[in-house]
Amino acid sequence: MCKPGDTFYVKAKDKELRSRAESGAAVSTLLKFALETGMVDAVLAVQKGADIYDARPVLIANPAEIQEISGSLHCGTLLLSRLFSSYLEGAEGLRIAAALKGCDVMGLYELAKRGDVKLDNILMLGLNCGGSVSPEKAREMIAEKFSIDPDSVKKERISKGKFIVETAVGEFSLSMDELEAENYGRRSNCRRCKMKVPRQADLACGEWGVLGTKATFVEACSEKGALLLEKARAAGVIETSLPASKGLEIREKIEKSMHRLAESWREKDFEALGSGKSRMKQVIDETSRCIKCYTCVDACPALSRIKPSDFSAGSPGKVPPAFAFHALRYALVADSCINCGQCEELCPMDIPNSLFMHSFAVELQELYGYQAGQDLSLPKVAPLENRSHNK
């Protein structure tokens, strides 16, 4: 029997689905199986829109449509968690499975803390995430650094520290470190993120640590996730094998390396902010461009119950608003910031909201002895070196 903490290489037995999807089509197969067997009523996923820079959410009730969502979209920077509360009634009367990045998972926990989603009705397949790339920045990067027409790119991926694009004439890659040294590559909040293997989900899925086969490394993180794996294996829709011991080591090394890299980006970004009066002056100067559109409020999981009318600081209709407007938002998010970057990504005035909010949140969280985005109420996860790995 599969149990929480078990790890496997997993791949689909459906050859057609394996040919369309990535990493052995494990995630697509598990989502399809959950839908076919009635474990869930629908699947919330991300689908390619007009091109690789356009990601759109889709709610699927027909298992045959699952094959249309297979594959990664690193230029899709959606936060799926807010969709549950804004459009799906918090999954109160609908059982939903979803493939989620770490920030999506953390966002769901923040919403659950506020009573805005019913986690019992959500089956979370967490995806290892090294970060995403802003669509606009991706187009600029591909044109400037790769000397390629962005519209000619058919597929992109991030692998082994490289950003790789595929066109009709071939494959091209550049080091992510080199790109980020010139302010290209991943979004700044993604660089600072430490939620690389989302073990707060029911399953944590990714490529890291897979050796000698085309498959997905899957870790069961809850009873619900273990049950899905066990049922899919018993039904014969997936095949599993124990991960190679070297693969286990590589996965842990990659995760720890990503944590160290995130810490170095935090030090760099937060040091540039300064402290005390100099930091506050920078925050005030940057937020002076605010047009009070409330996009940062609408996008934030920690502000799901906040309405524009709750922001009464300053004169109504005044633009830019008094700094008290922003101070109130920072106070309301406080140590609940999940560093998803949506407040910055969607800001029409390019205010570095995420940088400010994340720096405040990390400092508050460090005072209380826990990491950013990992609220004390979240399920506790054993250190990597203490896990059994099926021993």
LUMZA-287493 format. One record per residue (C-alpha): residue number from 1; residue in three letters; x, y, z. Coordinates in steps of 0.1 Angstrom, whole numbers. Example, Ala and Ser with C-alpha at 12.3 -4.5 7.8 and 13.67 -1.06 7.14 Angstrom:
BEGIN
 pos code    px    py    pz
   1  ALA   123   -45    78
   2  SER   137   -11    71
//
This chain:
BEGIN
 pos code    px    py    pz
   1  MET     0     0     0
   2  CYS    11    35    -8
   3  LYS    15    58    22
   4  PRO    25    95    28
   5  GLY    63    98    24
   6  ASP    66    71    -3
   7  THR    84    81   -35
   8  PHE    81    66   -70
   9  TYR    90    70  -106
  10  VAL    56    72  -123
  11  LYS    46    71  -160
  12  ALA    14    65  -179
  13  LYS     6    32  -196
  14  ASP   -13    51  -223
  15  LYS    13    54  -251
  16  GLU    -6    82  -269
  17  LEU    -8   103  -238
  18  ARG    29    97  -231
  19  SER    37   109  -266
  20  ARG    18   142  -261
  21  ALA    27   150  -225
  22  GLU    60   154  -207
  23  SER    79   133  -182
  24  GLY    59   101  -189
  25  ALA    25   119  -186
  26  ALA    21   110  -149
  27  VAL     3   142  -139
  28  SER   -20   142  -169
  29  THR   -29   105  -163
  30  LEU   -36   110  -126
  31  LEU   -58   140  -133
  32  LYS   -77   120  -159
  33  PHE   -80    90  -137
  34  ALA   -94   111  -108
  35  LEU  -120   126  -132
  36  GLU  -129    93  -148
  37  THR  -134    75  -115
  38  GLY  -154   102   -98
  39  MET  -128   111   -72
  40  VAL  -133   146   -85
  41  ASP  -160   164  -105
  42  ALA  -137   187  -125
  43  VAL  -101   195  -131
  44  LEU   -88   231  -130
  45  ALA   -58   235  -153
  46  VAL   -38   259  -175
  47  GLN   -40   257  -212
  48  LYS   -19   273  -239
  49  GLY   -39   302  -255
  50  ALA   -28   321  -286
  51  ASP     9   312  -282
  52  ILE    34   300  -256
  53  TYR    33   334  -239
  54  ASP    -5   332  -233
  55  ALA   -17   309  -205
  56  ARG   -54   306  -198
  57  PRO   -73   287  -170
  58  VAL   -97   260  -180
  59  LEU  -122   239  -160
  60  ILE  -125   204  -174
  61  ALA  -153   180  -168
  62  ASN  -146   157  -198
  63  PRO  -116   133  -193
  64  ALA  -109   133  -230
  65  GLU   -99   170  -228
  66  ILE   -71   164  -203
  67  GLN   -46   157  -231
  68  GLU   -51   193  -243
  69  ILE   -35   207  -211
  70  SER    -3   185  -210
  71  GLY    30   203  -211
  72  SER    46   232  -192
  73  LEU    41   269  -198
  74  HIS    68   287  -179
  75  CYS    56   320  -194
  76  GLY    22   315  -178
  77  THR    22   334  -146
  78  LEU   -14   328  -134
  79  LEU   -21   323   -97
  80  LEU   -48   296   -97
  81  SER   -57   297   -60
  82  ARG   -77   330   -63
  83  LEU   -98   313   -90
  84  PHE  -112   289   -65
  85  SER  -125   316   -43
  86  SER  -135   341   -70
  87  TYR  -152   318   -95
  88  LEU  -156   283   -81
  89  GLU  -173   291   -48
  90  GLY  -144   279   -28
  91  ALA  -149   243   -40
  92  GLU  -178   242   -15
  93  GLY  -200   220   -36
  94  LEU  -176   208   -63
  95  ARG  -147   184   -59
  96  ILE  -118   197   -80
  97  ALA   -83   184   -89
  98  ALA   -56   208  -100
  99  ALA   -19   208  -109
 100  LEU    -4   236   -89
 101  LYS    28   255   -84
 102  GLY    41   260   -49
 103  CYS    26   295   -47
 104  ASP    -8   282   -59
 105  VAL    -7   257   -30
 106  MET     3   283    -4
 107  GLY   -24   306   -18
 108  LEU   -50   279   -12
 109  TYR   -39   275    24
 110  GLU   -42   312    29
 111  LEU   -77   312    15
 112  ALA   -86   282    37
 113  LYS   -74   300    68
 114  ARG   -99   327    59
 115  GLY  -127   302    53
 116  ASP  -128   310    15
 117  VAL  -120   275     2
 118  LYS  -128   239    13
 119  LEU   -95   220    11
 120  ASP  -113   187    17
 121  ASN  -128   191   -18
 122  ILE   -95   200   -35
 123  LEU   -70   174   -48
 124  MET   -37   191   -51
 125  LEU   -10   177   -75
 126  GLY    19   200   -67
 127  LEU    45   207   -94
 128  ASN    82   212   -87
 129  CYS    88   248   -97
 130  GLY   121   266  -104
 131  GLY   102   297  -114
 132  SER    82   314  -142
 133  VAL    90   341  -167
 134  SER    70   372  -174
 135  PRO    54   369  -209
 136  GLU    66   404  -218
 137  LYS   101   398  -205
 138  ALA   102   364  -222
 139  ARG    95   380  -256
 140  GLU   121   407  -250
 141  MET   147   381  -238
 142  ILE   142   358  -268
 143  ALA   145   386  -292
 144  GLU   175   403  -276
 145  LYS   195   374  -261
 146  PHE   187   346  -285
 147  SER   183   368  -316
 148  ILE   151   348  -325
 149  ASP   117   361  -335
 150  PRO    96   354  -304
 151  ASP    67   344  -326
 152  SER    87   316  -341
 153  VAL    91   297  -308
 154  LYS    70   266  -307
 155  LYS    80   254  -272
 156  GLU   101   264  -242
 157  ARG   114   247  -211
 158  ILE   138   252  -182
 159  SER   162   223  -177
 160  LYS   195   219  -159
 161  GLY   199   256  -153
 162  LYS   192   266  -189
 163  PHE   163   283  -206
 164  ILE   156   264  -238
 165  VAL   135   274  -268
 166  GLU   125   253  -298
 167  THR   118   266  -333
 168  ALA   112   250  -367
 169  VAL   150   253  -374
 170  GLY   163   238  -341
 171  GLU   168   242  -304
 172  PHE   186   270  -287
 173  SER   196   275  -250
 174  LEU   213   299  -227
 175  SER   224   297  -191
 176  MET   197   310  -167
 177  ASP   224   325  -144
 178  GLU   238   345  -174
 179  LEU   203   357  -183
 180  GLU   194   367  -148
 181  ALA   227   386  -144
 182  GLU   213   409  -171
 183  ASN   178   410  -154
 184  TYR   162   385  -178
 185  GLY   151   350  -169
 186  ARG   127   343  -140
 187  ARG   105   368  -123
 188  SER   122   384   -93
 189  ASN    97   369   -68
 190  CYS   104   334   -83
 191  ARG   141   339   -78
 192  ARG   135   345   -41
 193  CYS   110   316   -36
 194  LYS   120   286   -15
 195  MET    89   265   -22
 196  LYS   105   244   -49
 197  VAL    90   210   -40
 198  PRO    54   217   -29
 199  ARG    50   190    -2
 200  GLN    20   209    12
 201  ALA     1   195   -18
 202  ASP   -13   159   -18
 203  LEU    14   148   -43
 204  ALA    47   165   -52
 205  CYS    56   159   -88
 206  GLY    86   168  -110
 207  GLU   115   157  -131
 208  TRP   143   162  -105
 209  GLY   159   129   -96
 210  VAL   146   109  -125
 211  LEU   173    87  -140
 212  GLY   173    61  -168
 213  THR   137    65  -178
 214  LYS   112    90  -190
 215  ALA    89    94  -159
 216  THR    78   118  -132
 217  PHE    93   117   -97
 218  VAL    62   116   -74
 219  GLU    62   119   -36
 220  ALA    30   111   -17
 221  CYS    25   139     8
 222  SER   -10   131    22
 223  GLU   -34   102    26
 224  LYS   -55   116    -2
 225  GLY   -25   117   -25
 226  ALA   -14    82   -15
 227  LEU   -49    69   -22
 228  LEU   -49    84   -57
 229  LEU   -16    68   -65
 230  GLU   -27    34   -51
 231  LYS   -60    34   -70
 232  ALA   -44    45  -103
 233  ARG   -17    18  -100
 234  ALA   -43    -9   -91
 235  ALA   -64     1  -121
 236  GLY   -34    -3  -144
 237  VAL   -33    33  -158
 238  ILE     1    40  -144
 239  GLU    33    20  -138
 240  THR    55    28  -108
 241  SER    90    19   -98
 242  LEU   112    28   -68
 243  PRO   135    57   -76
 244  ALA   172    51   -80
 245  SER   192    59   -49
 246  LYS   213    82   -69
 247  GLY   181    99   -81
 248  LEU   171   105   -45
 249  GLU   204   122   -38
 250  ILE   202   143   -70
 251  ARG   167   155   -61
 252  GLU   177   166   -27
 253  LYS   209   183   -40
 254  ILE   188   202   -66
 255  GLU   163   213   -40
 256  LYS   190   224   -15
 257  SER   208   242   -43
 258  MET   177   260   -53
 259  HIS   172   271   -17
 260  ARG   207   285   -15
 261  LEU   202   304   -48
 262  ALA   169   318   -35
 263  GLU   186   329    -3
 264  SER   213   347   -23
 265  TRP   186   365   -43
 266  ARG   169   375   -11
 267  GLU   201   389     3
 268  LYS   208   408   -29
 269  ASP   172   422   -34
 270  PHE   167   431     3
 271  GLU   201   447     7
 272  ALA   194   469   -23
 273  LEU   162   481    -4
 274  GLY   183   493    25
 275  SER   167   497    59
 276  GLY   151   522    81
 277  LYS   144   557    66
 278  SER   162   549    33
 279  ARG   139   519    27
 280  MET   108   538    36
 281  LYS   117   567    13
 282  GLN   122   542   -16
 283  VAL    88   526    -8
 284  ILE    71   560    -7
 285  ASP    88   572   -39
 286  GLU    78   540   -58
 287  THR    42   539   -45
 288  SER    37   576   -55
 289  ARG    29   563   -90
 290  CYS    -2   544   -77
 291  ILE   -34   551   -95
 292  LYS   -55   532   -70
 293  CYS   -68   505   -94
 294  TYR   -69   479   -66
 295  THR   -54   452   -88
 296  CYS   -29   443   -61
 297  VAL   -57   438   -37
 298  ASP   -78   418   -61
 299  ALA   -50   394   -69
 300  CYS   -37   387   -33
 301  PRO   -49   355   -16
 302  ALA   -43   371    18
 303  LEU   -67   400     9
 304  SER   -95   378    -4
 305  ARG  -121   393    20
 306  ILE  -109   429    16
 307  LYS  -131   454    -4
 308  PRO  -120   487   -19
 309  SER  -143   504     6
 310  ASP  -121   490    34
 311  PHE   -93   513    23
 312  SER  -105   546    37
 313  ALA   -71   561    42
 314  GLY   -68   596    26
 315  SER   -94   615     6
 316  PRO  -118   593   -15
 317  GLY  -108   594   -51
 318  LYS   -74   610   -44
 319  VAL   -47   598   -68
 320  PRO   -20   590   -59
 321  PRO   -34   579   -25
 322  ALA   -17   588     7
 323  PHE    10   564    18
 324  ALA   -14   552    46
 325  PHE   -33   534    18
 326  HIS    -2   512    11
 327  ALA     7   509    48
 328  LEU   -27   494    54
 329  ARG   -23   469    26
 330  TYR    11   459    39
 331  ALA    -3   455    74
 332  LEU   -32   434    63
 333  VAL   -10   410    43
 334  ALA    17   411    71
 335  ASP    33   376    74
 336  SER     7   360    51
 337  CYS    26   370    19
 338  ILE    32   339    -2
 339  ASN    56   358   -26
 340  CYS    34   349   -57
 341  GLY    44   382   -73
 342  GLN     9   389   -86
 343  CYS     7   424   -70
 344  GLU    38   433   -89
 345  GLU    32   413  -121
 346  LEU    -2   429  -127
 347  CYS     5   465  -115
 348  PRO     0   489  -144
 349  MET    24   514  -129
 350  ASP    53   488  -124
 351  ILE    55   494   -87
 352  PRO    77   466   -72
 353  ASN    50   456   -47
 354  SER    61   421   -43
 355  LEU    96   431   -34
 356  PHE    84   454    -7
 357  MET    58   430     7
 358  HIS    81   400     6
 359  SER   109   418    24
 360  PHE    85   429    52
 361  ALA    70   395    54
 362  VAL   104   377    56
 363  GLU   115   399    84
 364  LEU    83   394   104
 365  GLN    85   356    98
 366  GLU   121   354   109
 367  LEU   112   371   141
 368  TYR    87   342   147
 369  GLY   111   315   135
 370  TYR    95   302   104
 371  GLN   101   306    66
 372  ALA    82   329    42
 373  GLY    50   315    30
 374  GLN    51   286    54
 375  ASP    25   295    80
 376  LEU    27   278   114
 377  SER    -7   263   107
 378  LEU     5   244    76
 379  PRO    12   207    77
 380  LYS    46   200    91
 381  VAL    71   185    67
 382  ALA   100   164    79
 383  PRO   135   175    68
 384  LEU   148   159    37
 385  GLU   174   139    55
 386  ASN   148   124    78
 387  ARG   125   110    52
 388  SER   122    72    47
 389  HIS   121    71     9
 390  ASN   103    37    11
 391  LYS   130    21    33
//
